[in-house]
């Protein structure tokens, strides 16, 4: 089941980024910086009282005038309304209630989404509490006083946020059709690929409204099996500001990837792979999804016998952190090789849900250790006791060792390669959790 999305909206300098960083900061030890993943952290995984959700920062506003502030706040609010399950609307007790707050509150009220009204910079409840009552005038519920910088009231706010999460999305749980998110930069041919698959298969098409999002999910039947395509191509928002447009497309990508089993990352063959492609692919990698890199417009490339080899190398170099990703060369225009996508998706889902017996894993590990000694530091050598698989989607392994500090990233990668040599796991990332013996399950 996909994680709920929570978005923060508000005027400049009310403390949105401070709150975002505090909530994201709790996870810094967990969230590794992967090459290719956007440094300007727009989203972060947050956990509160056992509930996991994705927090989205809708963006900073660089205002020239109050008109621009209002139009950009509306843009932010629209992003939040389009993508979030719960919206945190942040105001500032020091500046008081201003006209822009009231206008954005109108938009949010009409959106029929849960809105948590947060009044920030209440550094002393005694001193500022009376001033928070003014925010009842917005008509979107009880204001929750917090101080992001002093970390006051944040627990109460999060309690309120998770109270609005859907209890059980039973429909989605029962729906075992493969879900495929088609992602990539604007104009690389995402919609054309989906339309071609629809036309090509003469299949029964039903548009299912995206569960909680505004994206339309499209069901495609191939060889008697139904697949659900999640299209992120709805990026048609006019924006003068390129960064805002990019931010919006990344937010849309995060929400689509969250709901998918397999991510189809579309690259324009003519343009070649770019830094933004690496950012988008990094989102799928971060979230442990199966991935296919689809190079579209292959018909427009002049080829010789070395073209595919050269192009594959280029993609592999740029996406060096995901060597497991499958690569396909297609043309949405001619339909070339597109139907092979279904077989690829089936294979990846099989690999995502593959379980390996503990005995076999330990044999592989023993052999790997014999071939290459584990690292040591200051005379203390890493000892590996035991490995077992604890989860699927993505396949997740726990390795018990004598000292976690000695388990270097490169040695984990070496063990991963040995497991892949034995079982393939093509198209899916693998996750490793390192524990010391006797360390309790969290």
C-alpha positions in Angstrom: 0.0 0.0 0.0 1.3 3.4 -0.8 2.4 5.9 1.9 0.2 8.9 2.5 1.5 12.2 1.2 1.6 15.3 3.4 2.3 18.7 1.9 3.3 22.0 3.7 1.9 25.2 2.3 2.4 28.8 3.5 3.7 32.3 2.9 7.5 33.1 2.7 9.3 33.2 6.0 6.6 31.5 8.1 9.0 28.6 8.8 8.0 25.9 6.3 11.6 24.8 5.6 12.5 24.8 9.3 9.6 22.4 10.0 10.4 20.3 6.9 14.1 20.0 7.9 13.3 19.1 11.5 11.0 16.3 10.4 13.4 15.1 7.6 16.3 15.5 10.0 15.0 12.8 12.3 15.6 10.4 9.4 19.0 11.6 8.2 20.7 8.4 9.5 18.2 6.3 7.5 18.0 8.3 4.3 21.3 7.9 2.5 22.3 10.4 -0.1 22.3 8.5 -3.3 24.2 9.9 -6.3 21.6 11.3 -8.7 19.0 12.0 -6.0 18.1 15.6 -5.8 20.1 17.5 -3.2 17.4 20.2 -2.9 15.3 17.9 -0.8 11.7 18.4 -1.9 10.4 15.3 -0.1 11.4 13.2 2.9 10.2 10.0 4.6 8.8 10.6 8.1 7.6 8.2 10.7 5.4 9.1 13.7 3.9 6.6 16.1 4.5 3.7 13.7 2.8 5.5 10.7 5.0 6.2 7.7 4.3 9.1 5.3 6.0 11.2 2.7 6.4 14.9 3.5 6.6 17.3 0.6 7.9 20.9 0.8 5.9 22.7 -1.9 8.6 25.3 -2.5 10.1 28.5 -1.6 8.7 31.8 -2.9 11.0 34.6 -4.0 8.6 37.5 -4.0 8.9 40.8 -5.7 5.5 42.0 -4.7 2.4 40.9 -2.8 0.7 40.0 -6.1 3.5 37.5 -6.9 3.4 36.1 -3.4 -0.3 35.4 -3.7 -0.1 33.9 -7.2 2.8 31.6 -6.1 1.0 30.6 -2.9 -2.0 29.6 -5.0 0.4 27.6 -7.2 1.7 25.9 -4.1 -1.7 25.3 -2.7 -2.8 23.8 -6.1 0.2 21.4 -6.0 -0.7 20.4 -2.5 -4.4 19.9 -3.4 -3.5 17.8 -6.5 -1.1 15.5 -4.7 -1.5 15.4 -1.0 -3.7 13.3 1.3 -3.2 15.9 4.2 -2.2 19.5 3.9 -0.3 21.5 6.6 -1.2 25.2 6.2 1.4 27.2 8.0 0.9 30.7 9.3 3.0 33.0 11.5 1.8 34.3 14.9 4.3 37.3 14.8 3.0 38.6 11.4 -0.6 37.8 12.3 -3.4 37.0 9.9 -2.8 38.6 6.5 -4.9 38.8 3.3 -2.9 36.1 1.4 -3.6 33.6 4.2 -7.3 34.2 3.9 -7.3 33.7 0.1 -5.3 30.5 0.2 -7.5 29.3 3.0 -10.5 29.7 0.6 -8.8 27.5 -2.0 -7.9 24.8 0.6 -11.4 24.8 2.1 -12.9 24.1 -1.3 -10.5 21.3 -2.0 -12.3 18.8 0.4 -8.9 17.6 1.7 -8.0 17.5 5.4 -6.2 20.8 6.2 -4.2 21.2 9.5 -3.9 24.8 10.4 -0.5 25.4 12.1 0.5 28.7 13.7 4.3 28.9 13.9 6.7 30.9 16.0 4.7 30.4 19.2 8.0 30.2 21.3 6.1 30.8 24.5 2.6 29.4 24.9 2.0 31.8 27.8 3.0 34.9 25.8 1.5 34.1 22.3 -1.5 31.8 23.0 -4.1 34.6 22.9 -2.7 35.7 19.5 -3.4 32.3 17.9 -7.2 32.7 18.4 -7.2 35.3 15.6 -6.6 32.4 13.1 -10.0 30.8 13.9 -11.2 33.5 11.4 -9.8 31.5 8.5 -12.6 29.0 9.1 -10.5 25.8 8.5 -10.5 24.4 12.0 -8.6 24.8 15.2 -5.2 26.4 14.9 -2.4 24.3 16.4 0.4 26.5 18.0 3.9 25.3 17.3 7.5 26.6 17.3 9.4 24.8 14.6 12.8 26.2 15.6 12.2 25.3 19.3 10.5 22.0 18.4 7.5 22.9 20.5 4.0 21.5 19.7 5.3 19.4 16.8 4.1 16.1 18.4 0.5 17.5 18.8 0.6 18.6 15.1 1.8 15.2 13.9 -0.9 13.4 16.0 -3.5 15.5 14.1 -1.8 14.8 10.8 -1.9 11.0 11.1 -5.4 11.1 12.5 -6.5 12.0 8.9 -4.8 9.1 7.2 -7.1 6.6 5.6 -7.4 3.6 7.9 -7.2 0.8 5.3 -7.3 1.3 1.6 -9.0 -2.0 1.1 -9.6 -1.5 -2.6 -5.9 -1.0 -3.2 -4.9 -3.9 -1.0 -7.2 -6.3 -2.9 -6.1 -5.0 -6.3 -3.2 -7.3 -7.2 -2.8 -6.0 -10.8 0.8 -4.8 -11.5 1.0 -1.1 -11.1 3.4 0.7 -13.5 4.3 4.4 -13.1 5.5 6.0 -16.3 7.9 8.8 -15.3 10.4 11.1 -17.0 10.9 14.7 -18.0 8.2 16.6 -19.9 8.0 15.8 -23.6 10.0 12.6 -23.6 6.9 10.6 -24.9 5.3 9.2 -21.7 1.8 9.7 -22.9 2.6 8.5 -26.4 3.9 5.2 -24.9 0.7 4.7 -22.9 -1.5 5.6 -25.9 0.4 3.3 -28.2 0.1 0.4 -25.7 -3.7 1.1 -25.5 -4.1 1.3 -29.3 -1.7 -1.6 -30.0 -3.5 -4.0 -27.8 -7.1 -3.3 -28.8 -7.8 -3.9 -25.2 -10.6 -3.2 -22.8 -9.8 0.2 -21.5 -11.3 1.6 -18.3 -10.2 4.8 -16.7 -10.1 4.4 -13.0 -9.8 7.7 -11.2 -6.5 7.8 -9.4 -7.2 6.6 -5.8 -6.3 9.8 -4.0 -4.6 11.7 -6.7 -5.7 13.6 -9.7 -3.7 11.3 -12.0 -5.7 9.0 -14.1 -4.8 5.3 -13.9 -5.3 3.4 -17.1 -5.9 -0.3 -17.3 -4.3 -2.2 -20.2 -5.0 -5.8 -20.9 -2.2 -7.8 -22.6 -2.4 -11.6 -23.2 -5.4 -11.9 -20.9 -3.6 -10.1 -18.0 -4.5 -6.6 -16.7 -1.9 -4.0 -15.9 -2.5 -0.5 -14.4 -0.5 2.4 -15.9 -0.1 5.5 -13.7 0.6 8.4 -16.0 2.5 11.3 -14.6 2.3 13.1 -18.0 -0.4 15.5 -16.7 2.3 18.1 -16.3 0.7 20.9 -18.3 0.8 23.7 -15.8 1.9 27.0 -17.3 4.7 28.4 -15.3 7.2 31.1 -16.1 9.6 29.8 -13.5 11.5 26.7 -14.7 12.5 25.6 -11.2 8.9 25.7 -10.0 8.0 23.5 -13.0 10.8 21.1 -12.3 9.8 21.0 -8.6 6.2 20.3 -9.6 7.2 17.5 -11.9 9.3 15.9 -9.2 6.5 16.1 -6.7 4.2 14.4 -9.2 6.8 11.8 -9.8 7.2 11.0 -6.1 3.4 10.5 -5.7 3.2 8.2 -8.7 6.3 6.2 -7.8 4.9 5.7 -4.3 1.9 3.9 -5.7 3.7 1.8 -8.3 5.3 -1.7 -8.3 7.5 -1.0 -11.3 8.7 2.4 -12.6 9.2 2.9 -16.3 11.7 5.7 -16.7 11.4 7.3 -20.1 14.4 9.0 -21.7 14.5 10.9 -25.0 17.0 9.1 -27.3 17.7 12.2 -29.3 18.5 14.4 -26.2 20.4 11.6 -24.4 20.4 11.0 -20.6 20.5 14.2 -18.5 21.0 15.1 -14.9 17.3 15.6 -14.3 16.7 12.0 -15.6 19.2 10.8 -13.0 17.2 12.7 -10.3 13.9 11.2 -11.4 15.4 7.7 -11.5 16.9 8.3 -8.1 13.4 8.7 -6.6 12.5 5.1 -7.8 15.8 3.7 -6.5 15.3 5.5 -3.1 11.9 3.9 -2.7 13.0 0.4 -3.6 10.9 0.1 -6.8 11.5 -2.2 -9.8 12.8 -0.1 -12.7 13.0 -0.2 -16.5 14.9 2.5 -18.4 13.0 3.0 -21.6 14.9 4.9 -24.3 12.1 6.3 -26.5 12.4 7.8 -30.1 15.0 5.2 -31.0 13.7 5.3 -34.6 15.0 8.9 -34.8 18.6 7.9 -34.2 21.1 7.1 -36.9 22.6 3.7 -36.0 25.5 1.5 -36.7 26.6 -1.8 -35.0 28.0 0.1 -32.0 25.2 2.5 -31.3 23.2 0.5 -28.8 26.5 -0.5 -27.0 27.6 3.1 -26.7 24.2 4.4 -25.6 23.9 1.6 -23.0 27.3 2.6 -21.5 26.3 6.2 -21.3 23.0 5.4 -19.5 24.9 3.0 -17.1 27.5 5.6 -16.3 25.0 8.3 -15.5 22.9 5.8 -13.4 25.9 4.0 -11.9 24.1 3.7 -8.6 21.5 1.4 -10.2 23.4 -1.2 -12.3 20.4 -3.6 -11.8 18.0 -1.5 -14.0 16.8 -3.0 -17.2 17.2 -1.0 -20.4 14.9 -1.1 -23.5 15.2 0.8 -26.8 11.7 1.6 -28.2 9.7 3.9 -30.4 6.3 5.1 -29.3 5.8 6.4 -32.9 6.3 3.0 -34.7 5.5 0.7 -31.7 9.0 -0.9 -32.1 9.7 -3.3 -29.2 7.0 -1.7 -27.0 5.1 -4.9 -26.3 8.2 -6.5 -24.7 7.6 -4.1 -21.9 4.9 -6.4 -20.5 7.3 -9.4 -20.2 9.9 -7.1 -18.7 7.4 -5.9 -16.0 6.4 -9.5 -15.2 10.0 -10.5 -14.8 10.7 -7.6 -12.5 7.7 -8.2 -10.3 8.7 -11.8 -10.0 12.2 -10.6 -8.9 10.7 -8.0 -6.5 8.8 -10.8 -4.7 11.4 -13.5 -4.9 12.3 -15.2 -1.5 15.6 -17.0 -1.0 16.0 -19.7 1.7 18.1 -18.8 4.6 20.3 -21.9 4.3 21.2 -21.0 0.7 21.9 -17.3 1.6 24.3 -18.4 4.3 26.1 -20.7 1.9 26.6 -17.8 -0.5 27.8 -15.6 2.3 30.3 -18.2 3.7 31.7 -18.7 0.2 32.0 -14.9 -0.4 33.8 -14.4 2.9 36.2 -17.2 2.0 37.0 -15.6 -1.3 37.4 -12.0 0.1 38.2 -11.4 3.7 36.0 -8.9 5.5 37.6 -5.5 6.3 39.3 -4.8 9.7 40.0 -1.6 11.6 42.6 -1.1 14.3 43.2 -4.8 14.6 39.5 -5.7 14.9 38.1 -7.7 12.0 34.5 -7.7 10.8 32.8 -11.1 11.4 29.6 -12.1 9.6 27.5 -14.5 11.5 24.2 -14.9 9.7 22.1 -13.6 6.8 18.3 -13.9 6.3 15.7 -12.4 4.0 13.0 -10.5 6.0 10.9 -8.8 3.3 10.1 -8.5 -0.4 9.3 -5.4 -2.6 12.2 -4.8 -2.5 13.9 -8.0 -1.4 15.4 -7.0 2.0 18.1 -8.9 3.9 19.4 -8.6 7.5 23.1 -9.5 8.1 24.2 -10.1 11.7 27.8 -9.0 12.4 30.1 -8.4 15.4 30.4 -4.7 14.8 28.3 -2.6 12.5 30.9 0.2 12.2 33.2 -2.3 10.4 30.7 -3.2 7.7 31.9 -0.9 4.9 29.6 0.0 2.1 31.9 -1.6 -0.4 31.7 -5.0 1.4 27.9 -4.8 1.4 28.0 -4.1 -2.3 30.4 -7.1 -2.8 27.9 -9.4 -1.0 25.0 -7.9 -3.0 26.9 -8.8 -6.2 27.4 -12.4 -5.0 23.7 -12.8 -4.3 22.8 -11.3 -7.7 25.2 -13.7 -9.4 23.3 -16.6 -7.9 19.7 -15.3 -8.2 19.7 -12.5 -10.8 17.2 -10.1 -9.2 17.3 -8.1 -12.4 15.3 -4.9 -12.4 15.0 -4.6 -8.6 17.1 -2.9 -5.9 18.1 -5.0 -2.9 18.1 -3.6 0.6 20.5 -4.6 3.4 20.1 -4.0 7.1 23.2 -4.6 9.2 22.6 -5.6 12.9 24.9 -6.6 15.7 24.2 -9.9 17.3 21.9 -9.5 20.3 20.5 -6.2 18.9 16.8 -6.2 19.3 14.3 -5.7 16.4 13.1 -2.2 16.5 
